Amino acid sequence: MRITEVRVTPVAFRDPPLLNASGVHQPWALRTVVEVVTDEGLTGLGETYGDLAHLELVRAAARLLPGHDAYAHHAIYAQVAASVGAQVTTRHATARTATKEKTLDRVFSPFEVACVDIQARAAGRPVADLLGGAVRDSVPYSAYLFYKWAGHPGAEPDGFGAALDAEGLVAQARLLVDAYGFRSLKLKGGVRPPAEEIEAVHALRDAFPELPIRIDPNAAWTPETSLMVARELAGVLEYLEDPTPGLDGMAAVAAEAGMPLATNMCVVAFEHLPPAIERRAIGVLLADHHYWGGLVRSTQLARLCATFGLELSMHSNSHLGISLAAMTHLAAAVPTLAYACDTHTPWLAGQDVVAPGALRFHDGAVEVPRGPGLGVELDRDALAVMHENYLKCGIRTRDDGGYMRTTDPAFSSARPRW
């Protein structure tokens, strides 16, 4: 089955003013939709980041793929590697450790997902079946809580409202739990002084005593501050995610913290695993097929984690339904998934490029689509609208810090901050 065409469409969709250690989300989030078309009439879907440097690499690689067999992952990977060369890109101001291999895997991932989608469609089976078979019918996700403004500067308040203190976060959590049935909570920290975020976590525990809680300050704390937070939240957190920068800092905290440390920042490529394991720096790896090279390589990652005693969950960024479908199939086929996965889906407020109905939340989990392939189809009208958004919005690279400095010129995203 030969690839005859690859379509690459950048899109933009509305994003609320979600605060984080690097600043605040801009009014528009960027993604790229990839369609791989074959000579047998099957089209596979992939999704990836939308920042201009990454988009240009995806476009360059896409031009080289027609003629390749959609089953020949190794040949396609080699072609993408030749296209990327020695280039190293960072996605935005919060970029994790950048390497040539990570750049290559990020570019390869949407093509790999699209090809797996094609293979599963050809077989008439769900993608999860090609990854070893689903071990669960639905995949649990966590409510992703953010400190946030009521609305973007100069705009009307959005439907989520403000969350600038513990009370606001509890109200936000109530909104998401009531709407989606989430059974765990994650707070994006690194925004307020640690004492305030400790207070917020305790308030969430009091309001939702039955739900597991985690916090992710995106390496905003020193090792000393991280250990103070760990002591204060012992018995409250299921895990502490990326409290401090780098493997050395994480290892120092892990040696004394009373809960596992998780990461999607200091271990983001296969070559990062040996030193992390040697130093016992992490206990939970937050996998993300977008930068681990797609679905098949992510199942290989899961086996490595099981071999070395690392638990597994899944990282999220501002993704659309193609990615949510891919994440759900992958998580369904990984027996060792230990925690609810992250998702930004509620913050999209219904915006998507896939036709509605295929992806449904029930009790905080997404049912694994049962149709062939990823089980989702493009809504071409929605895709056209989001592409027009991209052309008009004026944003080409995510810059949380730069956007924050338009309202707070003194803001610095340097870390650790506390």
C-alpha positions in Angstrom: 0.0 0.0 0.0 1.8 3.1 -1.3 1.5 6.7 0.0 0.4 8.9 -2.8 -0.1 12.2 -0.9 0.5 13.8 2.4 -1.6 16.8 3.4 -0.3 19.1 6.2 -2.8 21.7 7.6 -1.9 24.1 10.4 -4.8 25.1 12.6 -5.6 27.4 15.5 -8.3 27.2 18.1 -9.3 29.4 21.1 -7.4 28.8 24.3 -8.2 30.2 27.7 -5.7 32.2 29.7 -4.3 29.3 31.6 -1.4 30.2 33.9 1.8 28.2 34.3 5.4 28.5 35.3 6.3 29.9 31.9 3.6 32.6 31.7 0.1 32.3 30.3 -1.6 30.6 27.3 -2.2 32.9 24.4 -5.7 33.4 23.0 -4.9 30.9 20.2 -3.4 27.4 20.5 -1.6 26.0 17.4 -1.7 22.4 16.1 -1.0 20.6 12.8 -3.2 18.0 11.2 -1.6 15.4 9.0 -3.4 13.3 6.4 -1.6 10.4 4.7 -3.4 9.2 1.5 -2.7 5.8 -0.1 -3.2 4.3 -3.5 -5.9 2.0 -2.1 -8.1 4.9 -1.1 -7.4 4.8 2.6 -6.4 8.0 4.5 -4.8 8.0 7.9 -4.8 10.9 10.4 -2.1 12.3 12.6 -1.8 15.4 14.8 1.3 17.3 16.1 2.5 20.7 17.3 1.8 23.8 15.3 4.8 26.0 16.0 6.4 27.3 12.8 9.8 25.7 13.2 8.2 22.3 13.8 5.6 22.9 11.0 8.3 23.6 8.5 10.1 20.3 9.4 6.9 18.4 9.1 6.1 19.9 5.7 9.6 19.2 4.4 9.4 15.5 5.5 5.9 15.2 4.1 7.1 16.0 0.6 9.5 13.0 0.7 7.0 10.3 1.7 4.9 9.7 -1.4 5.9 6.4 -2.9 6.8 4.8 0.4 4.9 1.7 1.7 2.5 2.8 4.5 3.6 -0.4 6.4 7.4 0.4 6.1 7.9 2.3 9.4 11.6 1.9 9.4 12.0 3.3 5.8 9.7 6.2 6.6 11.7 6.9 9.8 14.9 6.9 7.8 13.4 9.3 5.3 12.3 11.6 8.0 15.7 11.4 9.6 17.4 12.4 6.4 15.0 15.3 6.0 15.5 16.5 9.6 19.3 16.0 9.5 21.1 17.4 12.5 18.4 20.1 13.3 17.3 20.6 16.8 14.1 22.6 17.6 12.4 23.6 20.7 8.6 23.9 20.8 8.2 27.0 22.9 9.5 28.7 26.0 8.8 25.7 28.3 10.6 23.3 25.9 12.0 20.2 27.6 15.5 18.9 26.9 16.1 19.4 23.2 18.1 16.8 21.2 18.4 15.8 17.6 16.7 12.5 18.4 13.8 14.3 20.1 13.3 16.6 17.1 13.3 13.6 14.8 10.8 11.6 16.8 8.5 14.7 17.1 8.5 15.1 13.3 8.1 11.3 12.7 5.2 10.9 15.1 2.2 12.2 13.2 3.2 10.2 10.1 3.6 7.1 12.2 0.2 7.6 13.8 -1.4 8.2 10.4 0.2 5.0 9.0 -0.9 2.9 11.9 -4.4 4.4 11.4 -4.2 3.2 7.7 -3.0 -0.2 8.7 -5.9 -0.7 11.2 -8.4 0.7 8.7 -7.2 -1.8 6.1 -7.5 -4.6 8.7 -11.0 -3.4 9.8 -9.7 -3.4 13.4 -9.2 -0.6 16.0 -5.6 0.8 16.4 -5.4 -0.7 19.9 -5.5 -4.2 18.3 -2.3 -3.4 16.3 -0.6 -2.3 19.5 -1.1 -5.7 21.2 -4.8 -5.5 21.9 -6.8 -3.4 24.4 -6.6 -4.5 28.0 -9.3 -2.0 29.0 -12.4 -0.7 27.3 -12.0 2.8 28.5 -9.1 5.0 29.6 -9.2 7.1 32.7 -8.2 10.8 32.4 -7.6 13.4 35.1 -9.2 16.8 35.6 -6.4 19.2 34.6 -6.7 22.3 36.9 -5.1 25.6 36.2 -4.8 29.0 37.9 -6.4 31.2 35.3 -7.6 34.7 34.6 -11.4 35.3 34.1 -10.6 36.0 30.4 -7.9 37.3 28.2 -6.9 40.9 28.6 -9.5 43.2 26.9 -11.8 40.3 26.3 -15.0 39.2 28.0 -14.7 36.6 30.8 -14.8 33.0 29.4 -17.2 30.3 30.6 -14.7 28.8 33.0 -14.2 31.9 35.1 -11.2 33.0 37.2 -9.2 30.7 39.4 -6.6 32.7 41.3 -6.7 31.1 44.7 -7.7 27.9 46.5 -11.4 28.7 46.4 -11.3 29.4 42.7 -9.5 26.1 42.0 -12.0 24.1 44.0 -14.8 25.7 42.1 -13.0 24.9 38.8 -12.5 21.3 39.9 -16.2 21.0 40.8 -17.1 22.3 37.3 -14.9 19.7 35.6 -15.8 16.8 37.8 -19.5 17.5 37.5 -19.2 17.8 33.7 -16.9 14.9 32.9 -17.0 12.7 36.0 -13.2 12.9 36.5 -11.9 10.6 39.3 -8.5 12.3 39.8 -7.2 15.8 39.9 -4.0 17.4 38.6 -3.0 21.0 39.4 -0.6 23.0 37.2 1.6 24.7 39.8 4.6 26.9 39.7 2.4 29.9 39.4 1.8 31.1 43.0 4.3 30.9 45.9 4.6 27.3 47.1 2.8 28.0 50.4 -0.3 29.1 48.4 -0.1 26.0 46.2 0.2 23.8 49.2 -2.9 25.5 50.6 -4.7 24.9 47.3 -3.9 21.2 47.3 -5.2 20.8 50.8 -8.4 22.7 49.8 -8.8 20.3 46.9 -8.2 17.3 49.3 -10.9 18.6 51.7 -13.4 19.2 48.8 -12.7 15.9 47.1 -11.4 13.5 49.8 -11.9 10.4 47.6 -9.9 11.7 44.5 -6.2 11.2 44.0 -4.3 14.5 43.5 -1.1 15.4 41.8 0.7 18.8 41.2 3.1 19.8 38.4 5.1 23.1 39.0 7.1 22.6 35.8 10.5 22.7 37.6 9.7 26.0 39.3 11.2 25.0 42.7 14.7 24.4 44.0 15.4 20.9 45.5 15.1 22.4 49.0 11.7 23.9 48.2 10.6 20.7 46.5 11.4 18.7 49.6 9.5 21.2 51.8 6.4 20.9 49.6 6.8 17.1 49.6 6.8 17.1 53.4 3.8 19.3 53.6 1.8 17.2 51.1 2.9 13.7 52.3 -0.1 11.4 52.3 -2.0 13.8 50.0 -0.3 13.6 46.6 -0.2 10.4 44.5 2.9 11.8 42.8 4.9 15.0 42.5 5.6 15.9 38.9 8.8 17.8 37.8 9.2 19.8 41.0 12.8 20.9 40.1 15.0 21.2 37.0 17.3 18.4 35.7 18.2 14.9 36.7 20.5 15.9 39.5 17.8 18.0 41.2 15.2 15.3 40.6 17.4 12.6 42.0 18.1 14.6 45.2 14.4 15.2 45.8 13.5 11.6 44.9 15.9 10.3 47.5 14.0 12.0 50.4 10.5 12.7 49.1 7.6 10.6 50.5 5.9 10.1 47.2 7.0 9.1 43.7 8.4 11.8 41.3 7.0 11.9 37.8 8.4 13.6 34.7 7.7 14.7 31.2 10.6 17.2 31.3 13.9 15.6 32.2 13.2 12.3 30.5 11.8 12.9 27.0 13.9 10.6 24.7 15.2 7.1 24.9 18.8 8.2 25.6 17.6 10.0 28.8 16.4 6.7 30.4 19.7 5.1 31.4 21.0 8.1 33.5 17.5 8.6 35.0 17.3 4.9 36.0 20.8 4.9 37.3 20.2 7.9 39.5 16.7 6.8 40.6 15.5 10.2 39.7 11.9 9.3 38.8 9.3 6.8 39.7 6.7 7.7 37.1 7.2 8.4 33.4 4.6 10.5 31.7 4.8 9.2 28.1 3.7 11.3 25.2 3.5 9.7 21.7 4.0 13.1 20.1 7.6 13.2 21.2 8.5 9.6 21.7 8.1 8.8 18.0 4.5 7.6 17.8 2.4 4.7 19.0 4.6 1.7 18.3 7.7 3.3 19.9 5.6 4.3 22.9 4.6 0.6 23.5 8.4 -0.2 23.4 8.9 2.6 25.9 6.2 1.0 28.1 8.0 -2.3 28.1 11.3 -0.6 29.0 9.6 1.1 32.0 8.2 -2.1 33.2 11.6 -3.8 32.9 13.2 -1.1 35.1 10.3 -0.7 37.6 9.1 2.7 36.4 5.4 3.3 36.6 3.6 4.9 33.6 1.0 7.6 32.8 0.5 10.0 30.0 1.3 13.7 29.4 -1.0 16.1 27.6 -0.7 19.4 25.9 -3.3 21.5 24.1 -4.4 18.7 21.7 -7.4 18.0 19.5 -9.5 14.9 18.9 -7.0 13.1 16.6 -4.5 13.1 19.4 -7.1 12.2 22.1 -8.1 9.1 20.0 -4.4 8.1 19.5 -3.7 8.6 23.3 -6.8 6.5 24.2 -5.8 3.6 21.9 -2.3 3.6 23.2 -3.3 3.8 26.8 -5.8 1.0 26.2 -3.1 -1.3 24.9 -0.5 -0.6 27.7 -1.1 -3.1 30.5 1.2 -1.3 32.9 -0.6 2.1 32.8 -0.7 3.0 36.5 -2.4 6.4 36.7 -5.1 8.4 35.0 -3.8 10.2 31.9 -3.6 14.0 31.5 -5.9 15.7 29.0 -6.6 19.4 28.0 -9.8 18.4 26.2 -12.3 20.2 28.5 -10.4 23.5 27.9 -11.3 23.2 24.2 -15.0 23.9 25.0 -16.2 21.7 22.2 -13.7 22.9 19.5 -12.4 20.0 17.4 -11.4 18.9 13.9 -13.0 15.4 14.3 -16.7 14.6 13.8 -18.5 14.5 17.1 -19.7 11.4 18.8 -16.6 9.1 18.5 -14.9 10.2 21.7 -17.0 10.3 24.8 -16.2 10.9 28.5 -18.0 8.7 31.1 -17.0 8.8 34.7 -13.8 10.6 33.7 -12.8 8.0 31.2 -12.9 7.9 27.4 -14.3 4.8 25.8 -11.9 3.2 23.3 -13.4 3.8 19.8 -14.5 0.5 18.3 -14.5 1.4 14.7 -11.5 0.7 12.4 -8.4 2.7 12.7 -8.4 5.5 15.2 -12.2 5.5 15.0 -12.5 9.2 14.2 -13.1 11.1 11.0 -12.2 14.6 10.0 -14.9 17.3 10.1 -13.7 19.1 7.0 -15.8 22.2 7.7 -14.3 22.5 11.2 -10.8 21.9 9.7 -11.4 24.7 7.3 -12.5 27.1 10.0 -9.5 26.3 12.2 -7.1 26.7 9.3 -8.6 30.1 8.6 -8.1 30.9 12.3 -4.5 30.0 11.8 -4.1 32.3 8.8 -5.7 35.2 10.7 -4.6 34.9 14.3 -1.1 36.1 13.7 0.5 33.6 16.2 3.1 31.3 14.7 5.0 30.1 17.8 3.7 29.5 21.3 5.2 32.1 23.7 3.6 32.0 27.2 6.3 34.2 28.6 6.1 36.9 25.9 2.3 37.0 26.3 2.6 37.3 30.1 5.0 40.3 29.7 2.4 42.2 27.7 0.6 42.6 31.0 3.5 42.2 33.4 6.7 43.5 31.8 8.8 42.3 34.8 7.8 38.7 34.5 10.6 36.2 34.1 10.1 32.5 33.3 13.6 31.6 34.7 13.6 28.5 36.8 13.8 27.5 39.6 11.9 30.5 40.9 11.3 29.5 44.5 
